[in-house]
Amino acid sequence: FPVTIGAEQFFYAFEGGVDTIIDSSWFAENFLTWQPQTSYVTWSQPQFLSYIALQVCNLKIKGYFSDGTDQTVSFGAYTVNKINTANLQFSSLPSKFAGKQPQYVDVWTEDVQGARLSYIQRFVLKNSSTDDNSFLFKNSLGGWDSVIFSGTLKNEASSDVKTFSQEDATNEYQVDLTEKYSKNTGYFLSEKHRIWISEFFKTSERYYLSQRGYFEKLTVLSSTINAAYRDWE
């Protein structure tokens, strides 16, 4: 959109909101996420990575395999002046590497001359547990992040029953069931990881990947994040 302040200037606006000034060059060098540069993800965890392309560029992905080999492929070209989002779920990656399963991948953007633009984001495949639950949320940069909380999930559903009496008999005519759960996040890998996860509790757009395979809108009624530190000699 154009803005005239002395001379006419053109700007692009996108959804997000941070309490600092960000120069346009920052977007060329960074993905729209605050997650740690090395993230540990599970096989089936939803994993999206967003990027604003200020010029014609490509998303590159380098896979590292258990036999000690590696392979770099082009994930695809990005549209200029748009938020481009790549689906990097680990279960979908073998199709990019002729059926081979990488143990971890590096992801970055580069220009048409092959020069790297962004930092290198690494995703490392980790084992999943029966207590793992996937959550998706919109971060303060307008990108989508996912996180695995590995603590205990407790169902605390409650119901509100409306009744009426007829001929000395009590009858139910409406039952409202409220789905409510408590979930332990599990341990955070680092202080940077804990700070990033705090965005999950600040946003109003967060979803739970249910056992039925659907993203269900989630409202957080209350939360507590505890951090314990140890002094090393």
C-alpha positions as CSV (number, residue, x, y, z in Angstrom):
1,F,0.0,0.0,0.0
2,P,1.3,3.5,-0.7
3,V,2.0,6.1,2.0
4,T,2.8,9.7,1.3
5,I,5.1,11.5,3.8
6,G,6.9,14.1,1.8
7,A,7.3,11.6,-1.0
8,E,5.2,8.6,-1.9
9,Q,6.5,5.3,-0.4
10,F,5.2,1.8,-0.9
11,F,4.9,-0.7,1.9
12,Y,3.9,-4.3,2.5
13,A,1.9,-5.4,5.6
14,F,1.6,-8.9,7.0
15,E,0.0,-10.4,10.1
16,G,2.2,-10.3,13.1
17,G,3.3,-7.9,15.8
18,V,6.6,-7.5,17.7
19,D,7.6,-4.6,19.9
20,T,10.7,-3.6,17.9
21,I,11.6,-2.1,14.6
22,I,12.6,-4.7,12.0
23,D,14.4,-3.7,8.9
24,S,13.4,-5.3,5.6
25,S,16.8,-7.0,5.3
26,W,15.9,-9.0,8.4
27,F,13.2,-10.9,6.5
28,A,15.7,-12.0,3.8
29,E,17.9,-13.5,6.5
30,N,15.3,-15.1,8.8
31,F,12.3,-17.4,8.7
32,L,9.1,-16.4,10.4
33,T,9.7,-18.3,13.6
34,W,11.5,-17.8,16.9
35,Q,12.1,-21.5,17.4
36,P,15.7,-22.6,18.2
37,Q,17.9,-23.0,15.2
38,T,18.1,-26.7,15.9
39,S,14.7,-28.3,16.6
40,Y,13.9,-31.9,17.5
41,V,10.7,-33.2,15.9
42,T,8.8,-36.4,15.6
43,W,7.9,-38.4,12.5
44,S,4.3,-37.3,12.4
45,Q,4.6,-33.9,13.9
46,P,3.1,-31.1,11.7
47,Q,6.0,-28.9,10.7
48,F,5.6,-25.6,8.8
49,L,8.2,-23.1,8.0
50,S,7.3,-19.6,6.6
51,Y,9.4,-17.1,4.8
52,I,8.9,-13.7,3.2
53,A,10.7,-13.7,-0.2
54,L,11.9,-10.2,-1.1
55,Q,13.4,-11.5,-4.3
56,V,13.3,-14.6,-6.5
57,C,14.7,-17.4,-4.4
58,N,14.5,-21.1,-3.7
59,L,14.1,-23.2,-0.6
60,K,16.8,-25.7,-0.3
61,I,16.9,-28.8,1.9
62,K,19.8,-31.0,2.7
63,G,19.2,-34.5,4.1
64,Y,21.7,-36.4,6.2
65,F,21.3,-40.2,6.2
66,S,22.3,-43.1,8.5
67,D,24.8,-44.4,6.0
68,G,26.9,-41.2,6.4
69,T,25.8,-39.7,3.0
70,D,23.9,-36.5,2.4
71,Q,21.9,-35.0,-0.4
72,T,20.8,-31.4,-1.2
73,V,17.6,-30.9,-3.2
74,S,15.4,-27.9,-4.1
75,F,12.2,-27.9,-2.2
76,G,10.7,-25.3,-4.6
77,A,10.7,-21.7,-5.8
78,Y,9.2,-18.9,-3.7
79,T,6.9,-16.2,-4.8
80,V,8.2,-12.7,-4.4
81,N,6.7,-10.4,-1.7
82,K,4.5,-13.1,-0.3
83,I,4.6,-15.3,2.8
84,N,5.7,-18.7,1.5
85,T,5.1,-21.7,3.8
86,A,6.7,-25.1,3.3
87,N,5.3,-28.3,4.8
88,L,8.4,-30.0,6.3
89,Q,6.7,-32.8,8.2
90,F,9.3,-35.6,8.5
91,S,6.9,-38.3,7.2
92,S,6.8,-36.4,3.9
93,L,10.5,-35.9,3.4
94,P,11.5,-39.3,1.9
95,S,9.6,-38.4,-1.2
96,K,12.2,-35.5,-1.7
97,F,15.1,-37.9,-1.4
98,A,14.1,-40.8,-3.7
99,G,12.5,-42.7,-0.8
100,K,15.5,-42.4,1.6
101,Q,14.7,-41.4,5.2
102,P,17.0,-38.6,6.5
103,Q,18.0,-38.5,10.2
104,Y,18.1,-34.7,10.1
105,V,17.8,-32.0,7.6
106,D,19.1,-28.5,7.1
107,V,16.8,-25.9,5.4
108,W,17.7,-22.5,4.0
109,T,16.8,-20.1,1.2
110,E,19.2,-19.0,-1.6
111,D,19.0,-16.6,-4.5
112,V,19.0,-17.6,-8.2
113,Q,22.9,-17.4,-8.2
114,G,23.0,-20.0,-5.4
115,A,24.1,-17.6,-2.6
116,R,22.5,-18.4,0.7
117,L,20.1,-15.7,2.0
118,S,18.6,-17.1,5.3
119,Y,20.2,-18.8,8.3
120,I,20.2,-22.6,8.3
121,Q,17.3,-24.1,10.2
122,R,17.9,-27.7,11.3
123,F,15.3,-30.3,12.1
124,V,16.4,-33.5,13.9
125,L,14.2,-36.6,14.0
126,K,13.6,-37.9,17.5
127,N,11.7,-40.8,18.9
128,S,8.1,-40.3,19.9
129,S,6.4,-41.5,23.1
130,T,2.9,-42.5,24.0
131,D,2.5,-39.2,25.9
132,D,3.3,-37.0,22.9
133,N,0.7,-34.6,21.7
134,S,1.1,-32.2,18.8
135,F,0.0,-28.6,18.9
136,L,0.0,-25.9,16.2
137,F,0.0,-22.2,16.9
138,K,0.5,-18.8,15.1
139,N,3.6,-17.0,16.4
140,S,4.1,-13.2,16.8
141,L,5.7,-13.0,13.3
142,G,2.6,-14.4,11.6
143,G,4.2,-17.8,10.9
144,W,2.9,-21.2,12.1
145,D,4.9,-23.2,14.6
146,S,4.3,-26.7,16.0
147,V,5.3,-28.1,19.3
148,I,5.2,-31.5,21.0
149,F,4.2,-31.6,24.7
150,S,5.2,-34.9,26.2
151,G,3.7,-34.8,29.7
152,T,0.6,-36.5,31.0
153,L,-2.7,-35.6,29.5
154,K,-5.7,-35.7,31.9
155,N,-9.3,-35.5,30.8
156,E,-11.3,-33.2,33.1
157,A,-14.5,-33.0,31.1
158,S,-17.6,-31.8,33.0
159,S,-21.3,-31.7,32.1
160,D,-24.2,-29.4,32.8
161,V,-27.5,-31.2,32.9
162,K,-30.9,-29.4,32.6
163,T,-33.9,-31.3,33.9
164,F,-37.7,-31.0,34.4
165,S,-40.1,-32.8,36.7
166,Q,-43.2,-34.5,35.5
167,E,-45.5,-36.7,37.5
168,D,-42.9,-37.2,40.2
169,A,-40.3,-38.1,37.7
170,T,-37.2,-36.1,36.9
171,N,-36.3,-36.0,33.2
172,E,-33.2,-34.7,31.3
173,Y,-33.8,-32.5,28.3
174,Q,-30.4,-31.0,27.7
175,V,-26.9,-32.1,28.5
176,D,-24.0,-29.7,27.8
177,L,-20.6,-31.5,27.9
178,T,-17.5,-29.3,28.2
179,E,-14.3,-30.9,27.0
180,K,-11.5,-29.9,29.3
181,Y,-8.0,-31.3,29.7
182,S,-4.9,-30.6,31.6
183,K,-1.6,-31.3,29.9
184,N,2.0,-31.3,31.2
185,T,4.5,-29.8,28.7
186,G,7.3,-32.0,29.7
187,Y,10.9,-30.7,30.1
188,F,12.2,-27.9,27.9
189,L,15.5,-28.6,26.2
190,S,16.9,-25.2,26.8
191,E,16.1,-21.7,28.0
192,K,15.7,-20.5,24.4
193,H,13.3,-23.4,23.9
194,R,11.3,-22.3,26.9
195,I,11.1,-18.7,25.8
196,W,9.9,-19.7,22.3
197,I,7.2,-22.0,23.8
198,S,5.9,-19.0,25.8
199,E,4.4,-17.8,22.5
200,F,2.0,-20.7,22.5
201,F,0.4,-19.3,25.6
202,K,0.3,-15.7,24.3
203,T,-1.4,-16.3,21.0
204,S,-5.2,-16.7,20.5
205,E,-4.7,-19.0,17.5
206,R,-3.7,-22.5,18.7
207,Y,-4.8,-26.0,17.7
208,Y,-4.6,-29.5,19.1
209,L,-4.0,-32.4,16.7
210,S,-6.6,-34.8,18.0
211,Q,-6.5,-38.6,17.8
212,R,-9.0,-38.3,14.9
213,G,-6.4,-36.5,12.9
214,Y,-8.1,-33.1,13.0
215,F,-6.8,-29.7,14.2
216,E,-9.2,-28.7,16.9
217,K,-9.3,-25.1,18.2
218,L,-7.9,-24.8,21.6
219,T,-8.5,-22.4,24.5
220,V,-6.0,-22.2,27.3
221,L,-7.8,-21.4,30.6
222,S,-4.7,-21.3,32.7
223,S,-1.0,-22.1,32.5
224,T,2.1,-22.2,34.6
225,I,5.7,-22.5,33.3
226,N,8.3,-23.4,35.8
227,A,12.0,-23.1,35.1
228,A,14.8,-24.6,37.3
229,Y,18.4,-23.6,36.9
230,R,21.6,-25.3,38.0
231,D,24.9,-23.6,38.6
232,W,27.8,-25.5,37.0
233,E,31.3,-25.2,38.4
